[in-house]
Amino acid sequence: MTEHPDMTWARTASDEQLAAGIASAIKDAFLEYNAQFRAITRRAKGRFEARDGKGAQRDSAERIDLYDEHVSASVAYARAVLGDRAADRAVWVRAKAIFSALVHAYADVEFTKTYFSSVTRRLFFTSGVDDAIQFTGEETIPLRNIAGPLIGKNYHADGSLERMFASLLADYSWSVGYADQARCAHYLAMQVREHYARQLRGDTVVCIDVLTPVFYRDTRAYLIGKATGWTHSSPLVIALENTDRGVAVDAVIQTEEDVSALFGFARSYFHVDVDPVGAAIVFLRKVVPRETVHELFASLGRAKQGKTERFRGFERHLRFSRDRFVNAPGKKGMVMAVFTLPSYDVVFKVIRDRFPPPKDTSHEEVKQHYKLVARHDKAGRLVDAQEFRMLRFDRARFEPSLLEELCTEAAKTVRIDGDALLVDHAYIERRLRPLDLYLREVDRDTAVQAVLDFGQALRDLAATNIFPGDLLLKNWGVARSGRVIFYDYDEICLLTDCEFRDIPVARTHEDEMSADPWFSVGANDVFPEQWPAFFGLPSDLLAAFCEEHAELLSAKWWRGIQQRLRSGEVLELVPY
């Protein structure tokens, strides 16, 4: 954040001048943040053209860090300028009003208001909501400021899907040409024609609407649209790959379920330069109606606005529900106290004060693990854990046993304040059914599919240089789609930091029968041969796992993945 040219002005300034000065500075700070956010986002096109997957990963991490860096700078600036008046509520109440007037005409005005609230929350260590110095309720309803046409293009079939798609492809270009543009148009027409004939009762596509900006993630580019027929409509997402021969259509995604998976909560954020963002959200809600507004904001990289909308929806649900917070289903964790509201599909995770053996970690290390996940490719296998601070709940909404657990085992983070329960720090994740419980609840065929997908999840995470650390089934969950996803990050680490070893041959019979290892074990050593004993799977499910994923139980396979990652290879995982 740019320094004020004369920090001494605050000493003689009136309350009105202080408020106006700080409001203007925070507005400028947000605009600077937003400009940098968009600049990083726009790099995605060049990364795609250069097939620079590593660069795309670095951009993703840099962009995630940007918001917190700018808010911290704004807080430091306010303290430096205002001095001992930095916590003067009268100044900030007036600053809020002035700020609102300064930004009221902005298309995505909610973003600016959320930024102001982030600054005041951090400056005042606000628990819950303080609407005198934060923007809340009606002040920050998203999407209400949308005006004018949506940021998209419309294409009519006019009797030929091939010509329609040829026209669409001609409107999107890169420094790398198409491998075969006519062939791509023919493939698109064939796929859409077949989908409508088989899945939509023989309907015919009349036109398609496509968002103008290109969505980028990992090594792929996506055109996001909606197809309309005479009697039906469907999503239409075109996945593009930059091949050795040029850009080519890699897939066509045409069902709500598959597009929802593309935008899912276990996926990394897209890089797409949309302005205004609200208009894109309005369009996307028609393409992926299963996704909530907060999930869509997050999927576009606007994670802070996504957090704001998530908690707004949660508070609204609290007002109209009566159930109590309870311990989340599953085995009690050593590191996290996890609770949920049965009628709402999220869990709250609070770090315990102490970790019993064999856990050997610290609060800061746990937070670093969660930060690693936030900045990493989630590959559809890691839950997006949103970090929240200074939460305030109605104490009466907690089951007594849960309340006691939180106040005794997480007393450094949780405390009672009259009728309220204050939580200084927590992570909020989408609630999943723990895999160990799920396997006992479903029929055998469904259980086998889940176990096989568990193995595939290990492969997918390995491809992104992630090793989950703790392979107990209680740390994995099953989404509504049946997909197995990891959600316990206490021991997560980079795969390349591990030492995968074969179990040495026993020297004597006594060694072989010993309950303790007869060989040295380093802190980063991993022995895949031992995993079946930790899985806790019934014999038939373990046999199914071993038949499909036997190589995962070999240190050689893991060392092979490490070698490929260390050589700089980007192991592609596509979400379709």
Secondary structure, DSSP 4 states (H G I P E B T S, - for coil): -PPPS-TTHHHH--HHHHHHHHHHHHHHHHHHHHHHHHHHHHHHHHHHHHT-HHHHHHHHHHHHHHHHHHHHHHHHHHHHHHGGGTT-HHHHHHHHHHHHHHHTT-TTHHHHHHHHHHHHHHHHT--S--TTTS--GGGG-TTTT--SS-SEEEEE-TT-HHHHHHHHHHT---SS-BS-HHHHHHHHHHHHHHHHHHHSTT--EEEEEEESSPEEETTEEEEEEEEEESS-EEEEEEEEEEETTEEEEEEEE-SHHHHHHHT-TTSPPPB---SSHHHHHHHHHHH-TTS-HHHHHHHTT-HHHHHHHHHHHHHHHHHT----BEEPSSSPPSSEEEEE-TTSSEEEEEE-S---TT----HHHHHHHHHHHHTS--TTTB---EEEEEEEEEGGGB-HHHHHHHHHHSTTTEEEETTEEEEEEEEEEE--EEHHHHHHHS-HHHHHHHHHHHHHHHHHHHHTTEE-S---GGGEEE-TTS-EEE---TT-EEGGG-EE-PPPPPSSHHHHH-SS-SS---TTEE-GGGHHHHH---HHHHHHHHHHHGGGG-HHHHHHHHHHHHTT--------
